[in-house]
Amino acid sequence: MKANLTIHPRFRLNFSPLVWVLLACMALAGLLALYRYAFGVGAISNLSNSYPWGFWVSFDLFTGIAISSGAFIIAAIIYIFELKEFKPMLRAVLLTALLGYIMEAMALMVELGHPERIWYFFIYQNWTSFLLFIGLYVMIYIAIMAAEFSPAVFERLGWKKPRDFFNRAMKPLVIVGVVISILHQGSLGALLLIQPTKLFPLWWTPFLPVLFFVSAIAIGLAMTIFESSLSSRYFKRGLEIHLLEKLAAIIPWVLGLYLVLKFGELFFSGEVQYLFNSGTMSVLFWSEI
């Protein structure tokens, strides 16, 4: 008697071309990171007096962190404002934000001049430094997001007691996470607040922390819609159109508030004349708006 056996491989690397491109970029980034640790940050960064270290760090922080801000917004909507209908979106947004913050931390480990001294944050605190608070907020918020996402991991592993524990603690975790995220967004603006001589008057304002926070809300909502659309297409699952429409309806109001704050501050501070007579700076400002 003969038996026909079909052996199926346990793991298949059946990735789409886009995934292979992303994996190639990751491999290249890994090689560059190794080169940086071997020969120093100057070997890969082309740093100069015109393009200093702070330029690249600020680009990573101000874009990467803002893009990851959808997590605290959706979590606040669900657990603080009690709008449970948005709960199906929470895990995907939390995972995206957690990965974003982890990648931001990894980027900083490459960009820091002495990454081996990162633990100095915990023993040599300069409480008058905004960078100290930014670093602490990143570390604390990564831990909080990991705790918020942990029920999904424990559920997959079949660990009921840890899952139930973190589910019960979810609301306090969300409240602390929202507070830390608000402080973090504001601290990024405060980092520029202490540099009035380096920023053009069209951008420097005492309300920078508030403007950073308001813009983070708009970007967070937009990224939530973008991420949900991509994941729906890639994983071939249903798209919560009715929920995304409600989020999209909020964005114009948030951006409108930003414009009112921005132009109102320019008007009351007497900086309105720079809007049209500052050459390249005026063009850049209106392009941003």
VOTI-398881 format. One record per residue (C-alpha): residue in one letter; z, x, y; residue number from 1. Coordinates in steps of 0.2 Angstrom, whole numbers, always signed. Layout:
% residues N
  kollo     pz     px     py  torro
      A      Z      X      Y    NUM
...
***
This chain:
% residues 289
  kollo     pz     px     py  torro
      M     +0     +0     +0      1
      K     -5     +7    +17      2
      A     +4     +4    +33      3
      N     -5     +5    +50      4
      L     +6    +13    +63      5
      T     +2    +15    +81      6
      I    +12    +28    +91      7
      H    +14    +24   +109      8
      P    +20    +38   +121      9
      R    +37    +35   +128     10
      F    +32    +40   +145     11
      R    +16    +38   +154     12
      L    +10    +47   +170     13
      N     -1    +32   +175     14
      F     +0    +35   +193     15
      S    -12    +28   +206     16
      P    -21    +41   +217     17
      L    -10    +38   +232     18
      V     +5    +42   +221     19
      W     -3    +58   +216     20
      V     -7    +63   +234     21
      L    +12    +60   +238     22
      L    +18    +70   +224     23
      A     +6    +84   +229     24
      C    +13    +83   +247     25
      M    +31    +84   +240     26
      A    +26    +99   +230     27
      L    +19   +108   +245     28
      A    +35   +103   +255     29
      G    +46   +110   +241     30
      L    +36   +127   +242     31
      L    +37   +128   +261     32
      A    +56   +125   +259     33
      L    +58   +139   +247     34
      Y    +48   +150   +259     35
      R    +59   +145   +273     36
      Y    +75   +149   +264     37
      A    +67   +166   +258     38
      F    +61   +172   +275     39
      G    +70   +161   +288     40
      V    +65   +145   +298     41
      G    +54   +155   +310     42
      A    +42   +159   +296     43
      I    +36   +141   +294     44
      S    +40   +133   +311     45
      N    +30   +143   +324     46
      L    +45   +141   +336     47
      S    +43   +147   +354     48
      N    +50   +144   +371     49
      S    +37   +130   +373     50
      Y    +41   +122   +356     51
      P    +60   +125   +352     52
      W    +70   +121   +337     53
      G    +76   +105   +345     54
      F    +59    +97   +347     55
      W    +57    +96   +328     56
      V    +75    +90   +325     57
      S    +74    +77   +338     58
      F    +57    +71   +331     59
      D    +65    +69   +313     60
      L    +80    +61   +319     61
      F    +73    +49   +332     62
      T    +59    +43   +320     63
      G    +67    +44   +303     64
      I    +83    +36   +307     65
      A    +76    +22   +317     66
      I    +64    +18   +303     67
      S    +78    +16   +291     68
      S    +88     +4   +303     69
      G    +82    -11   +294     70
      A    +96    -10   +282     71
      F   +110    -13   +294     72
      I   +101    -28   +302     73
      I    +97    -37   +286     74
      A   +115    -34   +279     75
      A   +122    -40   +295     76
      I   +111    -56   +294     77
      I   +117    -60   +277     78
      Y   +135    -55   +276     79
      I   +141    -57   +294     80
      F   +130    -71   +301     81
      E   +130    -79   +283     82
      L   +112    -82   +282     83
      K   +111    -81   +263     84
      E    +93    -85   +262     85
      F    +88    -67   +266     86
      K    +98    -60   +252     87
      P    +82    -58   +241     88
      M    +76    -44   +253     89
      L    +93    -35   +254     90
      R    +91    -23   +239     91
      A    +73    -17   +244     92
      V    +78    -14   +262     93
      L    +94     -5   +257     94
      L    +85     +7   +245     95
      T    +72    +11   +258     96
      A    +85    +15   +271     97
      L    +95    +25   +258     98
      L    +80    +35   +253     99
      G    +76    +37   +272    100
      Y    +93    +44   +276    101
      I    +93    +56   +261    102
      M    +76    +63   +266    103
      E    +82    +65   +284    104
      A    +97    +74   +277    105
      M    +86    +85   +267    106
      A    +75    +89   +282    107
      L    +90    +94   +292    108
      M    +95   +106   +278    109
      V    +78   +114   +280    110
      E    +78   +114   +299    111
      L    +96   +120   +302    112
      G    +98   +139   +305    113
      H   +112   +141   +293    114
      P   +112   +126   +281    115
      E   +125   +134   +270    116
      R   +138   +131   +284    117
      I   +135   +112   +284    118
      W   +153   +110   +277    119
      Y   +159   +117   +294    120
      F   +158    +99   +300    121
      F   +174    +95   +291    122
      I   +185   +109   +296    123
      Y   +178   +115   +313    124
      Q   +176   +100   +324    125
      N   +171   +100   +342    126
      W   +176    +83   +347    127
      T   +166    +85   +363    128
      S   +150    +87   +354    129
      F   +138    +73   +351    130
      L   +130    +83   +337    131
      L   +146    +82   +328    132
      F   +147    +63   +328    133
      I   +128    +62   +324    134
      G   +131    +73   +308    135
      L   +147    +63   +303    136
      Y   +138    +46   +306    137
      V   +124    +52   +294    138
      M   +136    +58   +281    139
      I   +147    +42   +282    140
      Y   +132    +30   +282    141
      I   +124    +38   +267    142
      A   +140    +35   +258    143
      I   +141    +17   +263    144
      M   +123    +13   +259    145
      A   +126    +21   +242    146
      A   +141    +10   +239    147
      E   +131     -6   +245    148
      F   +117     -2   +233    149
      S   +128     +3   +219    150
      P   +129    -15   +212    151
      A   +111    -15   +208    152
      V   +113     +2   +198    153
      F   +129     -5   +189    154
      E   +120    -21   +185    155
      R   +105    -11   +177    156
      L   +118     +0   +167    157
      G   +127    -16   +161    158
      W   +144    -10   +169    159
      K   +151    -26   +175    160
      K   +168    -21   +182    161
      P   +161     -8   +194    162
      R   +148    -20   +199    163
      D   +160    -34   +202    164
      F   +172    -23   +212    165
      F   +158    -17   +224    166
      N   +151    -35   +225    167
      R   +169    -41   +231    168
      A   +170    -26   +243    169
      M   +152    -29   +250    170
      K   +157    -39   +266    171
      P   +170    -25   +272    172
      L   +157    -12   +268    173
      V   +144    -21   +277    174
      I   +155    -23   +293    175
      V   +159     -4   +292    176
      G   +141     +1   +289    177
      V   +135    -10   +304    178
      V   +148     -2   +316    179
      I   +143    +16   +310    180
      S   +125    +12   +312    181
      I   +127     +5   +329    182
      L   +137    +20   +334    183
      H   +124    +32   +326    184
      Q   +109    +24   +335    185
      G   +119    +25   +352    186
      S   +124    +43   +349    187
      L   +106    +48   +347    188
      G   +103    +41   +364    189
      A   +119    +49   +370    190
      L   +111    +66   +364    191
      L    +98    +64   +378    192
      L   +110    +57   +390    193
      I   +118    +74   +393    194
      Q   +101    +82   +398    195
      P    +97    +73   +414    196
      T    +88    +89   +421    197
      K    +77    +90   +405    198
      L    +71    +72   +405    199
      F    +59    +65   +417    200
      P    +67    +51   +428    201
      L    +56    +38   +419    202
      W    +65    +41   +403    203
      W    +82    +47   +408    204
      T    +95    +33   +411    205
      P   +113    +30   +409    206
      F   +108    +16   +397    207
      L    +99    +27   +385    208
      P   +112    +23   +370    209
      V   +109     +4   +373    210
      L    +90     +6   +374    211
      F    +90    +16   +358    212
      F   +101     +3   +349    213
      V    +89    -12   +355    214
      S    +73     -2   +350    215
      A    +81     +2   +333    216
      I    +83    -17   +330    217
      A    +65    -20   +334    218
      I    +59     -6   +323    219
      G    +71    -11   +309    220
      L    +64    -29   +309    221
      A    +46    -23   +309    222
      M    +49    -10   +295    223
      T    +57    -23   +285    224
      I    +41    -34   +286    225
      F    +30    -19   +282    226
      E    +41    -13   +267    227
      S    +41    -30   +260    228
      S    +23    -32   +261    229
      L    +19    -15   +253    230
      S    +32    -18   +239    231
      S    +25    -35   +236    232
      R     +7    -28   +234    233
      Y    +12    -13   +224    234
      F    +24    -22   +212    235
      K    +13    -38   +211    236
      R    +28    -49   +216    237
      G    +29    -64   +227    238
      L    +30    -62   +246    239
      E    +44    -71   +255    240
      I    +32    -77   +269    241
      H    +45    -90   +276    242
      L    +58    -76   +278    243
      L    +46    -63   +285    244
      E    +40    -76   +298    245
      K    +58    -79   +304    246
      L    +61    -60   +306    247
      A    +44    -58   +315    248
      A    +49    -72   +327    249
      I    +64    -62   +333    250
      I    +54    -46   +337    251
      P    +46    -52   +353    252
      W    +63    -57   +360    253
      V    +71    -40   +356    254
      L    +56    -31   +364    255
      G    +57    -43   +379    256
      L    +76    -38   +381    257
      Y    +71    -20   +380    258
      L    +58    -22   +393    259
      V    +70    -31   +404    260
      L    +83    -17   +402    261
      K    +70     -3   +405    262
      F    +62    -10   +420    263
      G    +78    -17   +427    264
      E    +86     +0   +427    265
      L    +71     +8   +435    266
      F    +71     -5   +449    267
      F    +90     -3   +452    268
      S    +90    +16   +451    269
      G    +75    +18   +463    270
      E    +64    +26   +451    271
      V    +50    +13   +452    272
      Q    +39    +25   +462    273
      Y    +37    +36   +447    274
      L    +28    +22   +437    275
      F    +11    +26   +445    276
      N    +11    +42   +455    277
      S    +17    +55   +442    278
      G     +1    +59   +434    279
      T     +2    +63   +415    280
      M    +20    +57   +414    281
      S    +15    +40   +421    282
      V     +1    +39   +408    283
      L    +13    +44   +394    284
      F    +26    +31   +400    285
      W    +13    +16   +400    286
      S     +6    +22   +383    287
      E    +23    +21   +376    288
      I    +26     +3   +384    289
***
